[in-house]
């Protein structure tokens, strides 16, 4: 078991034991029900518009896990928005926390999902009319202006790290990669004398997508049992870089592409597999190129 999983289990267990009783919560002026699990010595509180850096998990009314940032050790950065519903929402919770605090909160499940998150229905493991328990650790917070500067500095660091990771990937494979001006790098694993697609051609291909750093697979058309197809050059194809990489291949070729995070999901976290600033690996098998009929 790796260190991240051990850390997750220890943290989850300790916080769960500390917050298991739902009957001893206090209530703030906003209506948010809260309990301190660990109080830091800091007293300055964040306010609306600030960005908080938090780890948290959510339990349903049966104390079963609904969601946790600890599973992938993925700290979330959340702006504090105006209150979304009466009775205390998650943003009210953030406003009464200092850096280093760990706290538990009770929030209406209906209000959280339907009003704060703006979804149409609750998850299957969450019952209507019940409370969710949030267990939150506030690591730090910044003003919106400080956060903008932080993101710029972070992105520069991630660019440098990305280049090193790409270099390491091709060196480990022993491949001499080809490079595009926008940072896309690739290697033709199986050359072909087939035709290249031109604007308006239909292309059919199999593909596998992975995260470079973790090698976690997030999509696989072989496992889905069906190759992808689209009209080459279609501006509606997302992500747009797909048009670019398909245009670098010939029918019958297999190739491996490294996609910089700027042309992937950028600083967004996608599900529990793709962290922010992820370089993506696409293995493409271009099966067919045919004229539009």
Secondary structure as the mmCIF struct_conf table of DSSP 4:
data_model
#
loop_
_struct_conf.conf_type_id
_struct_conf.id
_struct_conf.beg_label_comp_id
_struct_conf.beg_label_asym_id
_struct_conf.beg_label_seq_id
_struct_conf.end_label_comp_id
_struct_conf.end_label_asym_id
_struct_conf.end_label_seq_id
HELX_RH_AL_P HELX_RH_AL_P1 UNK A 3 UNK A 18
TURN_TY1_P TURN_TY1_P1 UNK A 19 UNK A 19
TURN_TY1_P TURN_TY1_P2 UNK A 22 UNK A 23
STRN STRN1 UNK A 26 UNK A 27
TURN_TY1_P TURN_TY1_P3 UNK A 29 UNK A 30
BEND BEND1 UNK A 31 UNK A 31
STRN STRN2 UNK A 33 UNK A 38
BEND BEND2 UNK A 41 UNK A 41
TURN_TY1_P TURN_TY1_P4 UNK A 48 UNK A 49
STRN STRN3 UNK A 51 UNK A 59
TURN_TY1_P TURN_TY1_P5 UNK A 61 UNK A 62
STRN STRN4 UNK A 65 UNK A 68
BEND BEND3 UNK A 69 UNK A 69
HELX_RH_3T_P HELX_RH_3T_P1 UNK A 70 UNK A 72
TURN_TY1_P TURN_TY1_P6 UNK A 73 UNK A 73
STRN STRN5 UNK A 76 UNK A 79
HELX_LH_PP_P HELX_LH_PP_P1 UNK A 81 UNK A 83
BEND BEND4 UNK A 85 UNK A 85
TURN_TY1_P TURN_TY1_P7 UNK A 86 UNK A 87
HELX_RH_AL_P HELX_RH_AL_P2 UNK A 90 UNK A 95
TURN_TY1_P TURN_TY1_P8 UNK A 96 UNK A 96
TURN_TY1_P TURN_TY1_P9 UNK A 99 UNK A 100
STRN STRN6 UNK A 102 UNK A 108
HELX_RH_AL_P HELX_RH_AL_P3 UNK A 109 UNK A 111
HELX_RH_PI_P HELX_RH_PI_P1 UNK A 112 UNK A 116
BEND BEND5 UNK A 117 UNK A 117
BEND BEND6 UNK A 120 UNK A 121
TURN_TY1_P TURN_TY1_P10 UNK A 124 UNK A 125
BEND BEND7 UNK A 126 UNK A 126
TURN_TY1_P TURN_TY1_P11 UNK A 128 UNK A 129
STRN STRN7 UNK A 131 UNK A 142
HELX_RH_AL_P HELX_RH_AL_P4 UNK A 144 UNK A 173
TURN_TY1_P TURN_TY1_P12 UNK A 174 UNK A 174
STRN STRN8 UNK A 178 UNK A 179
TURN_TY1_P TURN_TY1_P13 UNK A 181 UNK A 182
BEND BEND8 UNK A 183 UNK A 183
STRN STRN9 UNK A 185 UNK A 190
HELX_LH_PP_P HELX_LH_PP_P2 UNK A 195 UNK A 195
STRN STRN10 UNK A 196 UNK A 196
HELX_LH_PP_P HELX_LH_PP_P3 UNK A 197 UNK A 197
TURN_TY1_P TURN_TY1_P14 UNK A 199 UNK A 200
STRN STRN11 UNK A 202 UNK A 211
TURN_TY1_P TURN_TY1_P15 UNK A 212 UNK A 214
STRN STRN12 UNK A 217 UNK A 220
HELX_RH_AL_P HELX_RH_AL_P5 UNK A 221 UNK A 224
TURN_TY1_P TURN_TY1_P16 UNK A 225 UNK A 225
BEND BEND9 UNK A 226 UNK A 226
STRN STRN13 UNK A 228 UNK A 231
TURN_TY1_P TURN_TY1_P17 UNK A 232 UNK A 233
TURN_TY1_P TURN_TY1_P18 UNK A 235 UNK A 236
BEND BEND10 UNK A 238 UNK A 239
TURN_TY1_P TURN_TY1_P19 UNK A 240 UNK A 240
HELX_RH_AL_P HELX_RH_AL_P6 UNK A 241 UNK A 247
TURN_TY1_P TURN_TY1_P20 UNK A 248 UNK A 248
STRN STRN14 UNK A 250 UNK A 250
TURN_TY1_P TURN_TY1_P21 UNK A 251 UNK A 252
STRN STRN15 UNK A 254 UNK A 259
HELX_RH_3T_P HELX_RH_3T_P2 UNK A 261 UNK A 263
TURN_TY1_P TURN_TY1_P22 UNK A 264 UNK A 267
STRN STRN16 UNK A 270 UNK A 270
TURN_TY1_P TURN_TY1_P23 UNK A 271 UNK A 273
STRN STRN17 UNK A 274 UNK A 274
TURN_TY1_P TURN_TY1_P24 UNK A 276 UNK A 277
STRN STRN18 UNK A 280 UNK A 290
#
